Amino acid sequence: MDEEYDVIVLGTGLKECILSGLLSVDRLKVLHMDRNDYYGGAAASLNLNQLWQKFRGDEKPPASLGSSKEYNVDMVPKFMMANGALVRVLIHTDVTKYLLFKAVDGSYVYKQGKVYKVPANDVEALKSPLMGLFEKRRARKFFIFVQNYDEEDAKTHEGMDLRTVTTKEVFEKFGLDANTVDFIGHSLALHRDDRFLSEPALDFVKRVKLYAESMARFQGGSPYIYPLYGLGELPQGFARLSAVYGGTYMLAKPECKVEFDEMGQVMGVTSEGETAKAKKVVCDPSYLPNKVKKVGKVVRAICFMSHPIPNTGDSDSVQIILPQKQLGRRSDMYVFCCSHSHNVAPKGKYIAFVSAEVETENPEAELQPGLSLLGQIDEKIIDMYDMYEPVNDSSLDNCFISKSYDPTTHFETTVQDVLSMYTRITGKNLDLSVDLSAASAAEE
């Protein structure tokens, strides 16, 4: 293995596979290794037998759930914004040709114990039962402002410089009440807590605009799309891409040890007594535990049901966001559900995840508000994992470490991490101005 590479990537998690693909397209010589014998790392998709083995040891899955091989249960379930950054990366790299997508049926928000469809534009705002009559009119004006907003055209700014005006001040200008602020900030702009209110409003307005544009894309009930057969298809798509450009893959490589020189800079990686040389290493936190810190814990319930989530219009696939304020929490809770319509479960079976950041001594009890929305649950698995982020200076040691996956059920935070790592590794920004029509969603 005494070859020299530009970059060695450790772990085949989604972030690592995207970077491996991007760097290969840039014609860098990439070696990609994983201690597991399957793709996906923490973001793998498992069949029922694999899932039971992981969480229940020798116990066999109940026969009532149906055939194991008809399941593709994502360990990090997330939907993609139709016009979002991940879809742009997929088009930029042409990975779309390895994947089939389908629109997600519904996007909902939780308010006072009930779920409501998320209105995304001026027309939907007027119909939404989330707001009273006068609030609907004010919300409509806000949505029209967002839809028309153009960073380059001062006439669309309504006298506000969004680089300095805070999000809170924008809401005040339109006279929107706390409930409206809550659902727009959390279920459209997808902020995980309320810090965004005191930040400049430009990023917030762009996020709401992205939601509305993604919503309009497939004329469906949500702005999200999701690959058929689950997210496990994504790392493999990027792995194929990397191979097309000459990247080398090695699975089931035990004890991948990162080697450093006396200056503390990466020299290469040793596995099974052989060392591959490289000036840069990209990896997930598990490969360099002494260069990361724990920043929290995620608790989630993986639930199997024989019906769609009640009050979501019989949606086969749906996201529900439970904003922190509605639950008296510091961060949001997320419900993700999909089914046979995306080929991840047998017909008539539904997989729902309820996930949140752990905030108390009793994590399982924290999930109760989300679990109570699901109706009858046939089987439930509770899982917890720690979240890590890097503390090293990659400009000194040339180690580029991804952050752990957060509890969100969409990809926006994941892709921001990938893009920032790409820029640090290559010194350039990824151009994501692509023709979005290149990614289409399958019809029924």
N, C-alpha and C positions, 0 to 999 in steps of 0.2 A: 504493500500500500504506500510505499515511499514516494508517492507522487505529490506534486505541489498544486494546491488549489487556490483560487482567489478567495473563496468563502466556503467554510464548512457549516452546514445547518444541522442542528441536533434536535430531534423530535419532529414528528409529522403532524403536529397539531395544525389547525387551520391557518393560524398566523404564520407559522414557520413555512407551511406549503405555499402560501401566497407569496411570501418573500423569496422563496427558492425559485418560484416561477418567474417573478419579476426580474430577479437578478440574472437568471438564465437568458431571458429575453434581451437583457442588456449585454449579452455575450460574455458574462463573467463565467469562469470555470467553477462549477458548484458541485460539492459532494454533500449528499444529504443522508444522514444516518439516524436510526431510531432503535432504542433498546427493545421496543415491542416488535411483534411479528405482524402487526397490522397497521394500516394508516389511520391517522386521525388524532392520536395522542388523547388528550383530555376531551377532544371534540369528536371522538369516534361515534359511529352509529352501531348499535348492537342488536342482534336478534334476541328473541325471548330467552333462549337457553343461555346465551352469553350474559344477558342482563341478570338472570337469576343466579348464575354462577358468581358474578361480581358481588352481588348484594346478599344472597341467601345461601352461598356455599353449595352444599350437596342437595339441598331441597330442589325438587323439580317444579317447574311452573304448572299451575293448575290447568287441566285439560280444557276447562271452560273458556280459556282465553283464545283457544284455537292454535293454529300451526305456528311454530316458532319462526320458521323462515319467512313468514309473511310480515314479520315485524322489522322495522328499522327504527330503533329508539335512540334519538340523539342524546348524547350526554351533555351537550351544551346547546339546547334548542333555541334557535333565534330565527326570526323572519328577516327578510331583506326589503328595504325601502325600494320601490320599483325604479326610482330615479336616483337612488342613493349612491354613495361612494363605492360600495362593494360591487354593485352591478356595473358601475363604470370600470372598475378594475377588471372584472370578468370580460367585459367587451374589449378593453385595451389589450388584454393578453390573448383574446380569442378563446378563452376557456369555455365560453358559452356554447361552443360546438360540442362539448362533451356532456352537456347538461340539458335537462328539460325542466322548465319551470311551470308553476301554476299559480294563479293569483290566490290570495288568502281571502276567505269569505267576509270576515268581520273584524272591526277594530272597535273596542268598547272601553268605557271608563266607568269606574265605580264611584257612586255618590250616595251617601247615607243608606248603605246596605243594598242598593240596587245597581244593576248595570244598564248603561245607556250607550247607544251608538254614538261614536265621536263625530260631531259635525266638522267638516273640513273646509267649507267655503260659505259664501254669503247666502246661497240658496238653502243649503242644509241648516244653517244657523236659524233661519226663520221657521224651520219645521221642528227643531229639536225640543223635546220635552225637558231638556236639562235646564232651560231658562224660561223666565216669565216673559211676557209680551214686550215690555220696554227694554229689558236686558237683551232680547233677541235683536231689536233694532240697533242697539249700541254695538252688539257683537257683529252684526252684519257690516256696519261701517268699518269696524276694525279689520274684518276679513277682506273687504274691498281695498282698504289701504295696503294690506300685506300683498294681495294679488297684484296690485299696480306698482308696488315699490320697485324702483330700479335704482341701484346704487349710483349709476352715472347721471341720472336725471333728477336734478334738484326739485323740479316741479312735482315729483311724486313723494317728496319727503315730508310734506305737511309742516314745514318749518322746523323739523327736528333733525339734528345731526346724530344719527344712531351710533356713531362711534363714541359719542360722549354721553348722550341721554341714556339713563338706565331703563331696563325693561319695565320696572315698576312705574316710572314716569310715563311710558307709552300707554300702559294700561289705564293710568289715571287720566290721561288726555281723552281716552274714549269712554271714561266713566264706568269701566267694567268692575263687577263685584268680585268678592273673594272666590266664590265657587267657579266663576268663569275663568278667572286667572289660574285657578287650580287645574282645570281640565285642559286649557290651552297650553299651559306651561309643561304639564306632565304627559298628556296623551297625544299632543300634536308636536310640540317642540322636543318631547322626550327627555326632559331634564329629570334627573333622578332625585333631586331634592330642591329646596327653594333658594339656593345660593344665586341662581340666575337672575333673580329679581333686582339685585343690587349691581349687576354687571352691565356693561354697555349693551344696548338692545340689538345691535346689528346681527350678531350670531343668532339670537333668538328669532328675529324676523326671517332670516334665511332658512332656519329650521322649519318654521311654520309654512313657509312658501314651498319648501321641498316636499313636505307632507301633502299639501294640496295638489302639487303637480304630479306627485306619484299616484295620488288617489285618482286623478283624471286619466291617468295612463291606460288603465285596463277597464275603466268604467265599472269596477267591481265594488264590493262593500268595504274594501280596505286599501291602503296604499302599499300593502306588502305582497311579495311573492316568495315562493319557497320551492326548492327543487323536489321533483318526484324522487321517491326512494330516500328522501332525507338528506341531511347535510354531509353524511359520510361520502357523498359523491364529490363534494367540493375539494377536499384535500387530494383525492385521487385525480381529479381533473387537473389540478396544478402540478401534481407529480408527473402526469403524462406530458404536460406542457414543458416542464423542466427537461424531461428525457428527450423530447423532440429537439431541444436546443443543446443537447449534449450533457445535461446534468447527470450525475451518477447517483443511484439510490442503493442504500444497503439497509435492509430491515433486520431485526433480531440481532443487533450488534450489542453485546453486553458491555457493561462497565465503560461507557464512553468517557474517557478522562481528558479534560482540556489541559493542554500543556502550556506553561508560561516560561518566558526567558527571564534573565536576572533583572530586567527593567519592569517586570510585571506585565509584559505584553504577550498576547496570544502567539504561540508558535504552531500549534496544531492540535490534533486529537488522537489519543491512543485507545485502541480497542483490540483485545485478543493479541496483545504483544506487538502489534504493528502501529506505526504512527503515520498519519496523513498530515502533511504540512499545509498551513494556511495562515494568512496574515489577519483574517477576521473570522469570528465565530458568531453565529446567530443561534439562539436556543430559547427554550422555555425555562421558567424558574427552577424546575427540578434538576437541571443539569449543572447549575452553578449556585447551590443553596447558600454559599457564603457571600454571594453578591446581591442578595435580595432581602427584603424585609416583609414580614406578614402585615397586611393592612386591613384584614377583616376576614369574615367567614361567611359563606353562603349556605343557607339551608334550603332544601327543596323537597317537594313530594312528587314522586312519579306515580300518577294515578291511571288505572285502567277502568274504562267505563263501557257500558253497552248503549250509550245514548249521547247526543250532543249536549253541550253545556246549556242548561235551561236559560230562557230569556235572551238567547242570542239568535233568534230566528232560525233555529235548527241548522246553524252554521257547521259545516264539516271541519272548518279550520278557523281559529279565532285567537286574537290577543285581547286580554283585558288588563288594563293598568289600574292599580289601586293607589291613588296618590297618598303620600305620607300623611297629610293633614287629616284625611278621611279616617285614618287608622290610629292617629295619635303616635305616629312613628317619626324617625329621623330620615327615613328613605323609603322609596316606593316598593310596592310588592307587585309581582307580575304573574299573570296566568297565560299559559300558552297551550293551545289544544290543536291537534290535527289527527287525521284518520285515514281511512282507505282512499279518500279522494286524492291524497298525495302519495299513495302506495307505501304508507309506513305502518299500516295495521290491516288485519283482515276486514272484510265488509262487516259493518255493524259494530265495530270496535273503535274506541276513541282513546287516545293517549293525551292526558293533560298534565302539565307541570305547573306547580305553584312554587315560585322562588322569591327569596328575599335575602337581604343582608341580615345576619344575626345581630340582634340588639339587646337580648336579655339572656338570663340563665336558662330559659326554657324555650329553645329554638323551635321545637315542633309546635308548641302552642301558638307561636307567633304566626304560623301559616293559617290559622283557623279562619280568618276572614276570607281568604282565597279559597280554602277547601269548602267552605260553606256555600260557595256559588256553584259547585260542581254537581250537586244532586247525588244520586246513588253511586258509590264507588265500589267496584268489584275487587280490586287489589290495589294496595298502596305500598310504595317503597319510600322510606325517608333517607335522604343522603345529605351529607355535609362535606364541604371542602374549604380549605383555607385559600385566601386570595393573597398573592404576592406581587410586589413590584420591585424593579431593580433599584439598587442604591449606588451602583458603580458609575464611574465616569467613562463612558464608552470611547471618548476621544483619547483616553490614556491607555486603556487595556485592550481596546478593539473587540470587546465582548458586547454584543447587542442582544439584550434579554427582553423577551416580551412580558407583558403584564398578564396575570391570571384573568380568566373570563369572569365578568361581573354577572349579577343576577338578571340583567335586562334581557328581554325576549326579542331584541332587534339588534342589528349588526353595527349601528352607527358608532358606538364606542370602540368596538373591536377594530374597525377599519381605520379609525383615527390613530390608534396605536401602530398599526402596520405602516401607514403612510409616514408617520413621524420616524419610525425605525428605518424605513427606506431612505429617507432624506439624510439621516445620520450616517448610514452605511455608504451611500453613493455621493453625498454632497449635492444632490439635485432634487428638485421637486418632481413628483410624478405628474405628467400631463394627463388630466382626466377629462379633457374636452373631447368626448367621443360621440358617435351617432347612437343615441340610446335605442333606436328602433332595432338595433342588431340583437337585442335580447327580447325575445317574445315569450309570452306565457301561453301554455297549451289551453285550448278551449275544452269544454266538457265533451 
